[in-house]
Amino acid sequence: MRHLLRAAALVLVCVAGACSSPCDAIAERGCAAAGADSDECKQLRETATRASSEDERACEVALRLVETVDRVK
């Protein structure tokens, strides 16, 4: 749960910045939490580059959830 909250905070930073897609935003948050050189980060970035339009919609929903958790926190 703590990882989710950290990821949520990072998504907000990326969304406010210049991430090109919701999946990219999730990848950036995950990389910030796990470390840029971690296997998790590499997997997140690879997944974001191959995201379908359905995946992007799912990432958008996930980002909204994270933003809501941040606001409630």
VEXTI-459223 format. One line per 3 residues: for each residue z, x, y of N, C-alpha, C. Coordinates in nm, 4 decimals, m for minus. Each point is the difference from the previous one (the first is absolute). Example, Ala and Ser with C-alpha at 12.3 -4.5 7.8 and 13.67 -1.06 7.14 Angstrom:
2
0.7800:1.3190:m0.5690:0.0000:m0.0890:0.1190:0.0000:0.0900:0.1200; m0.0720:m0.0350:0.1050:0.0060:0.0820:0.1190:0.0730:m0.0770:0.1090 .
end
This chain:
73
0.0000:0.0820:m0.1192:0.0000:m0.0820:0.1192:0.0000:0.0866:0.1260; 0.0709:0.1101:m0.0043:0.0045:0.0882:0.1169:m0.1364:0.0598:0.0290; m0.0745:0.0297:m0.1078:m0.1347:0.0550:0.0191:m0.0887:m0.1030:0.0683 .
0.0173:m0.1264:m0.0384:m0.0782:m0.1063:0.0614:0.0321:m0.0101:0.1488; 0.1257:0.0094:0.0338:0.0383:m0.0085:0.1407:m0.0534:0.1184:0.0800; 0.0066:0.1191:m0.0591:m0.0565:0.1165:0.0679:m0.1501:m0.0158:0.0171 .
m0.0638:m0.0470:m0.1049:m0.1446:m0.0219:0.0063:m0.0328:m0.1031:0.1060; 0.0834:m0.1022:0.0107:m0.0228:m0.1040:0.0997:0.0029:0.0582:0.1405; 0.0949:0.0844:0.0265:0.0095:0.0608:0.1326:m0.1226:0.0849:0.0293 .
m0.0483:0.0694:m0.0984:m0.1161:0.0857:0.0195:m0.1277:m0.0800:0.0189; m0.0096:m0.1147:m0.0667:m0.1188:m0.0848:0.0164:m0.0108:m0.0452:0.1445; 0.1123:m0.0336:0.0584:m0.0021:m0.0436:0.1396:m0.0534:0.1097:0.0905 .
0.0377:0.1217:m0.0284:m0.0487:0.1127:0.0791:m0.1508:0.0132:m0.0158; m0.0467:m0.0108:m0.1211:m0.1421:0.0150:m0.0270:m0.0789:m0.1165:0.0571; 0.0521:m0.1204:m0.0147:m0.0693:m0.1174:0.0532:m0.0103:0.0104:0.1514 .
0.1046:0.0492:0.0633:m0.0036:0.0181:0.1454:m0.0945:0.1134:0.0385; m0.0241:0.0895:m0.0932:m0.0890:0.1138:0.0237:m0.1440:m0.0341:m0.0321; m0.0643:0.0876:m0.0750:m0.1435:m0.0139:m0.0200:m0.0416:m0.0035:m0.1465 .
0.0798:m0.0566:m0.0869:m0.0408:m0.0111:m0.1394:m0.1175:m0.0966:m0.0074; m0.0976:0.0331:m0.0838:m0.1229:m0.0776:m0.0017:0.0082:m0.1244:m0.0861; 0.0964:m0.0107:m0.0887:0.0118:m0.1187:m0.0845:0.1456:m0.0188:m0.0409 .
0.0325:m0.1203:m0.0474:0.1372:m0.0221:m0.0463:0.0390:0.0925:m0.1152; m0.0929:0.0269:m0.0905:0.0326:0.0907:m0.1111:0.0207:0.1429:0.0491; m0.0750:0.0399:0.1035:0.0228:0.1312:0.0604:0.1398:0.0060:0.0618 .
0.0403:m0.1098:0.0630:0.1322:m0.0054:0.0621:0.1093:0.0143:m0.1050; m0.0173:m0.0689:m0.1120:0.0974:0.0117:m0.1084:0.0024:0.1427:m0.0537; m0.1163:0.0590:m0.0155:m0.0065:0.1382:m0.0484:0.0715:0.0948:0.0961 .
m0.0218:m0.0170:0.1282:0.0657:0.0880:0.0977:0.1510:m0.0153:m0.0040; 0.0460:m0.1220:m0.0143:0.1447:m0.0228:m0.0090:0.0557:0.0631:m0.1260; m0.0686:m0.0209:m0.1085:0.0456:0.0578:m0.1262:0.0026:0.1510:0.0038 .
m0.1012:0.0583:0.0637:m0.0060:0.1457:0.0116:0.1120:0.0530:0.0889; 0.0309:m0.0734:0.1033:0.1098:0.0422:0.0867:0.1326:m0.0037:m0.0751; 0.0153:m0.0978:m0.0880:0.1246:m0.0127:m0.0759:0.0073:0.0993:m0.1161 .
m0.1129:0.0224:m0.0678:0.0006:0.0828:m0.1207:m0.0354:0.1453:0.0265; m0.0609:0.0269:0.1132:m0.0459:0.1352:0.0304:m0.1504:0.0096:m0.0151; m0.0631:0.0643:0.0941:m0.1463:0.0062:0.0048:m0.0616:0.0692:m0.1210 .
0.0731:0.0885:m0.0638:m0.0537:0.0735:m0.1145:0.0425:m0.0589:m0.1346; 0.0685:m0.1132:0.0029:0.0503:m0.0587:m0.1247:m0.1119:m0.0675:m0.0791; 0.0232:m0.0142:m0.1289:m0.0957:m0.0701:m0.0852:m0.0134:m0.1459:0.0423 .
0.1100:m0.0603:0.0426:m0.0030:m0.1386:0.0448:m0.0923:m0.0158:0.1204; 0.0108:0.0929:0.0937:m0.0836:m0.0038:0.1199:m0.1474:0.0133:m0.0376; m0.0290:0.0935:m0.0860:m0.1392:0.0199:m0.0425:m0.0552:m0.1255:m0.0656 .
0.0819:m0.0632:m0.0830:m0.0439:m0.1221:m0.0671:m0.0199:m0.1139:0.1000; 0.0900:m0.0134:0.0949:m0.0132:m0.1049:0.1012:m0.1272:0.0185:0.0828; m0.0257:0.1224:0.0404:m0.1208:0.0256:0.0804:m0.1269:m0.0259:m0.0801 .
0.0001:0.0397:m0.1268:m0.1165:m0.0231:m0.0846:m0.0229:m0.1489:m0.0197; 0.1071:m0.0728:m0.0235:m0.0102:m0.1443:m0.0179:m0.0501:m0.0667:0.1278; 0.0476:0.0443:0.1144:m0.0422:m0.0587:0.1277:m0.1492:0.0221:0.0243 .
m0.0519:0.1144:m0.0404:m0.1424:0.0271:0.0226:m0.0895:m0.0842:m0.0895; 0.0547:m0.0469:m0.1136:m0.0791:m0.0809:m0.0932:0.0319:m0.1486:0.0093; 0.0754:m0.0411:0.0990:0.0463:m0.1386:0.0088:m0.1164:m0.0971:0.0216 .
0.0007:m0.1049:m0.0799:m0.0984:m0.1067:0.0153:0.0453:m0.0938:0.1110; m0.0819:m0.0961:0.0336:0.0402:m0.0955:0.1041:0.1205:m0.0812:m0.0469; 0.0081:m0.0275:m0.1290:0.1176:m0.0706:m0.0535:0.1243:0.0873:0.0112 .
m0.0135:0.1284:m0.0288:0.1116:0.0935:0.0146:0.0470:0.0059:0.1451; m0.0954:0.0014:0.0935:0.0356:0.0053:0.1425:0.0786:m0.1241:0.0411; m0.0395:m0.1157:m0.0535:0.0745:m0.1228:0.0296:0.1421:0.0099:m0.0551 .
0.0140:0.0546:m0.1200:0.1328:0.0171:m0.0592:0.0838:0.0982:0.0826; m0.0627:0.1058:0.0482:0.0709:0.0963:0.0851:0.0451:m0.0647:0.1303; m0.0832:m0.0860:0.0554:0.0363:m0.0701:0.1243:0.1239:m0.0871:m0.0221 .
0.0042:m0.0700:m0.1115:0.1171:m0.0825:m0.0329:0.1232:0.0888:m0.0147; m0.0158:0.1130:m0.0673:0.1119:0.0929:m0.0185:0.0496:0.0527:0.1343; m0.0917:0.0314:0.0901:0.0401:0.0486:0.1321:0.0773:m0.1061:0.0773 .
m0.0450:m0.1232:m0.0092:0.0726:m0.1090:0.0679:0.1403:m0.0144:m0.0559; 0.0129:0.0126:m0.1312:0.1316:m0.0077:m0.0631:0.0904:0.1111:0.0516; m0.0527:0.1197:0.0062:0.0776:0.1148:0.0478:0.0416:m0.0208:0.1450 .
m0.0899:m0.0509:0.0819:0.0323:m0.0259:0.1403:0.1100:m0.1038:0.0122; m0.0060:m0.1008:m0.0841:0.1043:m0.1041:0.0012:0.1347:0.0579:m0.0400; 0.0010:0.0830:m0.1023:0.1244:0.0636:m0.0444:0.0563:0.0864:0.1134 .
m0.0854:0.0703:0.0689:0.0445:0.0836:0.1121:0.0629:m0.0839:0.1112; m0.0596:m0.1131:0.0280:0.0533:m0.0856:0.1074:0.1349:m0.0578:m0.0379; 0.0184:m0.0356:m0.1269:0.1249:m0.0589:m0.0471:0.1097:0.1047:m0.0061 .
m0.0403:0.1201:m0.0264:0.0949:0.1116:m0.0137:0.0705:0.0278:0.1246 .
end
